[in-house]
Amino acid sequence: MQRRRALVHRYSTAVFSLMVAWWLLPPDFFPVMGAFAENNPKEQYRAIQKEMETHKEKLERAKKHEHSILDDLDEMNRRMAELEVTLRKQHQRIGMTQSEMRETEDEITATKGELDRKKRWMKMRLRSMQRYGQSRDILFMLSAADDIPGLMRRWKYLEMISLRERKMMDDFSENLKMLAEKEKKLGILNSQLKRDEEKVKLTEASLSENKKDREAVLASVRREKSAHEKLIRELQESSRRLLDVIRKLEEKETYEGKGFAALRGSLSWPVNGKVAIPYGSQKDPKFNTPMFRNGIHIRTDDDSARAVYSGKVVFADWFKGYGNLVIVNHGEGYHTLYGNLSETFLKVGDIIKGKEVVGKVGESGILNAPSLYFEVRYKGKPLDPMQWLKRK
């Protein structure tokens, strides 16, 4: 009796599972069932389980294809920052090559002038030798001597003239050799310049392509409310992660700087420029989406961002949503943050002075223009930077 009840229970469970699986299947799956119509329930159950596994795999693949908007923008900004550093180095190398080429050209001009001067002297000397003869000159000078001391003096003069002429010939030969070497060097520099200019073109093209990709993503964010809201959520999550990072840094940090609190309203600006995006609560004009910004975006033409006050560097690395980021601890719980840098010039542990360069200003993905993101925080909480910076 118990065995019979167990069999009935197992059969009921199998039938119930089949009904649930059947209800969960997509419409395009039902034709598949025809092939199993004549099979027993166990085979049908196994087939359903197999098909469900297939759909689960497809669902997992679909989830993996769903990219984070902030991740996409972050990766594009990272590539652009790397390309900008590469481009700057390539331009520096081109400048150095051009400078070296100018120096080499000046040396070639000076060497040619020296060769021309020596050529004129040699022509005059050859004409004199052809006209009077070398041996005749020597015999004439020696025979004009009145006594032995006079003869010795004339012989000494002739020897000095001969040595001078030999030196002139040697110098002429050396100048010719130097000219050939400098012209060869100029040719090498010219080839190097062309290669570097070609690299710059390729890097600029790659940078332009990355900008187009980023602009396409930003355009979709501006067009679609769901994408816009998703980006805001991701930025807010990055901001929360940053708060955690700062709090953890405070727990470990022992820097004892003082005086920052007294400078409220009188801090120097990290860059010259205008505030393009202010601090605080804002609403998107198109989607009416609320958002709180912890700092300000300063549009600028400056190449470098500078520390607003002395302190210790506690973070200098890439941070999702902020690009290359430098955090400076000023003591007594105060920190300043410098984001959207294309390159950082400091490392963790560096003690810096006010107005010292912290990094190179990058191009903002939000503004599509060079700008610096700047924050002031007290014990991890953001403060309005405009209340701390000097009034313009």
C-alpha positions as CSV (number, residue, x, y, z in Angstrom):
1,M,0.0,0.0,0.0
2,Q,2.8,2.4,0.9
3,R,4.7,1.5,-2.3
4,R,1.5,2.2,-4.3
5,R,1.1,5.6,-2.5
6,A,4.8,6.4,-3.3
7,L,4.4,5.6,-7.0
8,V,1.2,7.8,-7.2
9,H,3.1,10.6,-5.4
10,R,6.0,10.4,-7.8
11,Y,3.7,10.3,-10.8
12,S,1.7,13.3,-9.5
13,T,4.9,15.2,-8.9
14,A,6.2,14.4,-12.4
15,V,2.9,15.5,-14.0
16,F,2.8,18.7,-12.0
17,S,6.5,19.5,-13.1
18,L,5.6,18.8,-16.7
19,M,2.5,21.2,-16.4
20,V,4.7,23.9,-14.9
21,A,7.4,23.5,-17.5
22,W,4.8,23.4,-20.3
23,W,3.3,26.7,-19.0
24,L,6.8,28.3,-18.9
25,L,7.8,27.4,-22.4
26,P,7.7,30.0,-25.2
27,P,5.1,29.6,-28.0
28,D,7.7,28.5,-30.6
29,F,8.5,25.5,-28.5
30,F,5.2,23.7,-28.8
31,P,5.9,22.2,-32.3
32,V,8.9,20.4,-30.7
33,M,6.5,18.5,-28.4
34,G,5.0,16.7,-31.4
35,A,8.2,14.6,-31.7
36,F,7.7,13.3,-28.2
37,A,3.9,12.8,-28.2
38,E,4.3,9.1,-28.5
39,N,7.1,8.8,-25.9
40,N,6.6,8.1,-22.2
41,P,6.4,10.8,-19.6
42,K,10.0,10.3,-18.4
43,E,11.4,11.0,-21.9
44,Q,9.1,14.0,-22.2
45,Y,10.4,15.3,-18.9
46,R,14.0,14.8,-19.9
47,A,13.4,16.6,-23.2
48,I,11.7,19.5,-21.4
49,Q,14.5,19.8,-18.9
50,K,17.1,19.9,-21.8
51,E,15.1,22.5,-23.6
52,M,14.8,24.6,-20.5
53,E,18.6,24.4,-19.9
54,T,19.1,25.7,-23.5
55,H,16.9,28.7,-22.8
56,K,18.7,29.4,-19.6
57,E,22.0,29.5,-21.4
58,K,20.5,31.9,-24.0
59,L,19.2,34.1,-21.2
60,E,22.6,34.2,-19.5
61,R,24.3,35.1,-22.8
62,A,21.7,37.9,-23.3
63,K,22.5,39.2,-19.8
64,K,26.2,39.2,-20.6
65,H,25.5,41.3,-23.7
66,E,23.8,44.0,-21.6
67,H,26.6,46.5,-21.1
68,S,26.8,49.1,-18.4
69,I,26.6,52.6,-19.9
70,L,29.1,53.9,-17.4
71,D,31.4,51.0,-18.1
72,D,31.3,51.7,-21.8
73,L,31.9,55.4,-21.3
74,D,34.6,54.7,-18.7
75,E,36.5,52.4,-21.1
76,M,36.2,55.0,-23.9
77,N,37.5,57.7,-21.6
78,R,40.4,55.5,-20.5
79,R,41.4,54.8,-24.1
80,M,41.1,58.4,-25.0
81,A,43.3,59.4,-22.0
82,E,45.9,56.9,-23.0
83,L,45.8,58.1,-26.6
84,E,46.1,61.8,-25.5
85,V,49.3,60.9,-23.4
86,T,50.7,59.0,-26.5
87,L,49.8,61.9,-28.7
88,R,51.5,64.4,-26.4
89,K,54.7,62.3,-26.3
90,Q,54.7,62.0,-30.1
91,H,54.3,65.7,-30.5
92,Q,57.2,66.2,-28.0
93,R,59.3,63.8,-30.0
94,I,58.5,65.6,-33.2
95,G,59.4,68.9,-31.6
96,M,62.8,67.5,-30.4
97,T,63.5,66.0,-33.8
98,Q,62.7,69.4,-35.5
99,S,64.9,71.2,-33.1
100,E,67.7,68.7,-33.7
101,M,67.2,69.1,-37.5
102,R,67.5,72.9,-37.2
103,E,70.7,72.6,-35.2
104,T,72.1,70.1,-37.7
105,E,71.1,72.4,-40.6
106,D,72.9,75.4,-38.9
107,E,76.0,73.2,-38.4
108,I,75.9,72.1,-42.1
109,T,75.6,75.8,-43.1
110,A,78.6,76.7,-40.9
111,T,80.6,73.8,-42.2
112,K,79.9,74.7,-45.8
113,G,81.0,78.3,-45.1
114,E,84.2,77.0,-43.6
115,L,84.7,74.8,-46.6
116,D,84.1,77.6,-49.1
117,R,86.7,79.8,-47.2
118,K,89.3,77.0,-47.4
119,K,88.4,76.3,-51.1
120,R,89.2,80.0,-51.9
121,W,92.5,79.8,-50.1
122,M,93.4,76.6,-51.9
123,K,92.5,78.0,-55.3
124,M,94.7,81.1,-54.6
125,R,97.6,78.8,-53.5
126,L,97.3,76.6,-56.5
127,R,97.3,79.5,-58.9
128,S,100.4,80.8,-57.2
129,M,102.1,77.4,-57.4
130,Q,101.2,77.1,-61.1
131,R,102.4,80.6,-61.8
132,Y,105.8,80.5,-60.0
133,G,106.3,76.9,-59.1
134,Q,106.6,75.5,-55.5
135,S,110.4,74.7,-55.6
136,R,111.2,78.1,-57.2
137,D,109.6,79.9,-54.3
138,I,111.5,77.9,-51.8
139,L,114.9,78.4,-53.6
140,F,114.2,82.1,-54.0
141,M,113.5,82.6,-50.3
142,L,116.5,80.6,-49.2
143,S,118.9,82.3,-51.7
144,A,117.8,85.7,-50.4
145,A,119.3,85.0,-47.0
146,D,122.5,86.9,-46.2
147,D,124.0,84.5,-43.6
148,I,123.5,81.2,-42.0
149,P,121.2,82.5,-39.1
150,G,119.1,84.2,-41.7
151,L,118.9,81.0,-43.8
152,M,117.8,79.1,-40.7
153,R,115.2,81.6,-39.9
154,R,113.8,81.5,-43.4
155,W,113.8,77.6,-43.3
156,K,111.9,77.8,-40.0
157,Y,109.3,80.1,-41.6
158,L,109.0,77.8,-44.6
159,E,108.5,74.9,-42.2
160,M,105.8,76.8,-40.4
161,I,104.0,77.7,-43.6
162,S,104.2,74.1,-44.7
163,L,102.7,72.9,-41.5
164,R,100.0,75.5,-41.7
165,E,99.1,74.5,-45.3
166,R,99.1,70.8,-44.2
167,K,96.8,71.7,-41.4
168,M,94.5,73.6,-43.8
169,M,94.4,70.6,-46.0
170,D,93.7,68.3,-43.1
171,D,90.9,70.6,-41.8
172,F,89.4,70.8,-45.3
173,S,89.3,67.0,-45.4
174,E,87.9,66.7,-41.9
175,N,85.2,69.3,-42.7
176,L,84.2,67.3,-45.8
177,K,83.8,64.2,-43.6
178,M,81.8,66.2,-41.0
179,L,79.6,67.6,-43.8
180,A,78.9,64.1,-45.1
181,E,78.1,62.8,-41.6
182,K,75.8,65.8,-40.8
183,E,73.9,65.4,-44.1
184,K,73.5,61.7,-43.3
185,K,72.2,62.6,-39.9
186,L,69.8,65.1,-41.3
187,G,68.5,62.5,-43.7
188,I,67.9,60.1,-40.8
189,L,66.2,62.8,-38.7
190,N,64.0,63.6,-41.7
191,S,63.0,60.0,-42.1
192,Q,62.3,59.8,-38.3
193,L,60.2,63.0,-38.5
194,K,58.1,61.5,-41.3
195,R,57.5,58.3,-39.3
196,D,56.6,60.2,-36.2
197,E,54.2,62.4,-38.2
198,E,52.6,59.3,-39.6
199,K,52.2,57.9,-36.1
200,V,50.6,61.2,-35.0
201,K,48.1,60.9,-37.8
202,L,47.2,57.4,-36.9
203,T,46.9,58.3,-33.2
204,E,44.7,61.3,-34.0
205,A,42.5,59.2,-36.2
206,S,42.1,56.6,-33.5
207,L,41.3,59.4,-30.9
208,S,38.8,60.9,-33.3
209,E,37.1,57.4,-33.7
210,N,37.0,57.0,-30.0
211,K,35.4,60.4,-29.6
212,K,32.7,59.5,-32.2
213,D,32.0,56.2,-30.3
214,R,31.6,58.1,-27.0
215,E,29.5,60.8,-28.6
216,A,27.2,58.1,-30.0
217,V,26.7,56.6,-26.5
218,L,26.1,60.0,-25.0
219,A,23.6,60.8,-27.8
220,S,21.7,57.7,-27.0
221,V,21.7,58.6,-23.3
222,R,20.4,62.1,-24.2
223,R,17.7,60.6,-26.4
224,E,16.4,57.8,-24.2
225,K,15.1,58.4,-20.7
226,S,15.8,54.8,-19.6
227,A,19.4,55.1,-20.6
228,H,19.7,58.5,-19.0
229,E,18.3,57.2,-15.7
230,K,20.5,54.1,-15.8
231,L,23.6,56.3,-16.3
232,I,22.6,58.5,-13.3
233,R,22.1,55.4,-11.1
234,E,25.5,54.1,-12.1
235,L,27.1,57.5,-11.4
236,Q,25.4,57.6,-8.0
237,E,26.7,54.1,-7.2
238,S,30.3,55.3,-8.2
239,S,29.8,58.2,-5.8
240,R,28.9,55.9,-3.0
241,R,31.9,53.7,-3.7
242,L,34.1,56.8,-3.6
243,L,32.7,57.7,-0.2
244,D,33.6,54.3,1.1
245,V,37.1,54.6,-0.3
246,I,37.6,58.0,1.4
247,R,36.3,56.7,4.7
248,K,38.7,53.7,4.5
249,L,41.6,56.1,3.7
250,E,40.7,58.2,6.7
251,E,40.9,55.2,9.0
252,K,44.4,54.4,7.8
253,E,45.7,57.9,7.2
254,T,47.8,59.7,9.9
255,Y,48.6,63.0,8.0
256,E,48.2,65.9,10.5
257,G,47.9,68.9,8.2
258,K,46.2,72.1,9.6
259,G,44.8,75.3,8.4
260,F,42.5,74.2,5.6
261,A,39.3,75.0,7.5
262,A,40.4,78.7,7.9
263,L,40.6,79.1,4.2
264,R,36.9,78.9,3.4
265,G,36.2,81.3,0.6
266,S,39.8,82.0,-0.2
267,L,41.2,78.9,-1.8
268,S,42.9,79.4,-5.2
269,W,41.2,77.7,-8.1
270,P,42.6,74.4,-9.4
271,V,42.3,75.7,-13.0
272,N,41.3,79.0,-14.6
273,G,37.9,78.7,-16.2
274,K,34.2,78.8,-15.7
275,V,31.9,76.5,-13.9
276,A,30.0,74.6,-16.6
277,I,28.1,72.2,-14.2
278,P,27.5,73.4,-10.6
279,Y,27.3,71.5,-7.3
280,G,24.1,70.3,-5.8
281,S,20.6,69.0,-6.7
282,Q,19.7,69.5,-10.4
283,K,17.0,68.3,-12.8
284,D,17.6,67.3,-16.3
285,P,15.7,69.8,-18.5
286,K,14.6,67.1,-21.0
287,F,13.6,64.2,-18.8
288,N,13.0,66.1,-15.5
289,T,15.3,63.5,-13.8
290,P,16.7,64.6,-10.4
291,M,20.4,64.2,-9.7
292,F,22.8,65.4,-7.0
293,R,26.3,66.4,-8.1
294,N,29.0,66.2,-5.4
295,G,31.4,68.6,-7.2
296,I,31.7,71.1,-10.0
297,H,32.9,70.7,-13.6
298,I,35.2,73.6,-14.6
299,R,35.6,74.2,-18.3
300,T,39.2,75.4,-18.9
301,D,41.9,76.1,-21.5
302,D,44.6,75.2,-18.9
303,D,46.7,72.2,-19.5
304,S,47.4,71.4,-15.9
305,A,45.3,71.1,-12.7
306,R,46.9,72.4,-9.5
307,A,46.4,71.6,-5.8
308,V,44.4,74.3,-4.0
309,Y,46.3,73.7,-0.7
310,S,49.2,71.7,0.7
311,G,48.6,68.1,1.7
312,K,49.3,64.4,1.1
313,V,48.3,62.4,-1.9
314,V,46.2,59.5,-0.7
315,F,44.8,58.3,-4.0
316,A,46.1,58.6,-7.6
317,D,44.6,56.2,-10.0
318,W,41.7,55.5,-12.4
319,F,38.3,55.5,-10.7
320,K,35.1,54.4,-12.5
321,G,33.0,57.5,-13.4
322,Y,35.8,59.9,-12.5
323,G,38.6,59.0,-14.9
324,N,42.1,59.6,-13.6
325,L,41.5,60.8,-10.1
326,V,43.8,62.4,-7.5
327,I,42.6,62.8,-3.8
328,V,44.6,65.0,-1.5
329,N,44.3,64.9,2.3
330,H,44.7,68.3,3.9
331,G,44.3,67.1,7.5
332,E,41.5,67.5,10.0
333,G,39.1,65.5,7.9
334,Y,39.4,67.7,4.7
335,H,40.0,66.3,1.2
336,T,40.0,67.7,-2.3
337,L,39.4,65.6,-5.4
338,Y,40.6,66.3,-8.9
339,G,38.9,64.2,-11.5
340,N,38.7,63.8,-15.3
341,L,42.5,64.0,-15.6
342,S,44.1,62.6,-18.8
343,E,47.3,62.0,-16.8
344,T,48.4,62.1,-13.2
345,F,51.9,63.4,-12.1
346,L,51.8,62.2,-8.5
347,K,51.8,59.0,-6.6
348,V,50.2,57.9,-3.3
349,G,52.3,59.2,-0.3
350,D,53.6,62.4,-2.1
351,I,53.6,65.5,0.1
352,I,52.7,68.5,-2.0
353,K,52.4,72.2,-1.7
354,G,49.6,74.5,-2.7
355,K,49.5,75.3,-6.5
356,E,51.6,72.2,-7.3
357,V,50.6,70.4,-10.5
358,V,48.6,67.2,-9.8
359,G,47.8,66.2,-13.4
360,K,46.9,67.1,-16.9
361,V,43.4,68.2,-17.7
362,G,41.4,65.8,-19.9
363,E,38.4,66.2,-22.1
364,S,35.1,65.7,-20.3
365,G,32.7,63.1,-21.7
366,I,29.8,65.1,-20.4
367,L,30.9,68.5,-21.8
368,N,32.9,67.2,-24.8
369,A,35.5,69.9,-24.0
370,P,38.6,70.1,-21.7
371,S,37.4,70.4,-18.1
372,L,38.3,69.5,-14.5
373,Y,36.0,67.8,-12.0
374,F,36.6,69.2,-8.5
375,E,35.3,68.3,-5.1
376,V,35.8,69.4,-1.5
377,R,34.9,66.9,1.2
378,Y,34.8,66.9,5.0
379,K,35.0,63.5,6.6
380,G,33.9,62.0,3.4
381,K,30.8,64.2,2.9
382,P,30.8,66.5,-0.1
383,L,30.7,70.3,0.4
384,D,29.9,73.1,-2.1
385,P,33.3,74.0,-3.7
386,M,32.1,77.4,-4.6
387,Q,31.9,78.3,-0.9
388,W,35.6,77.5,-0.6
389,L,37.1,78.9,-3.7
390,K,37.9,82.6,-4.2
391,R,35.3,84.7,-5.8
392,K,36.1,85.9,-9.3
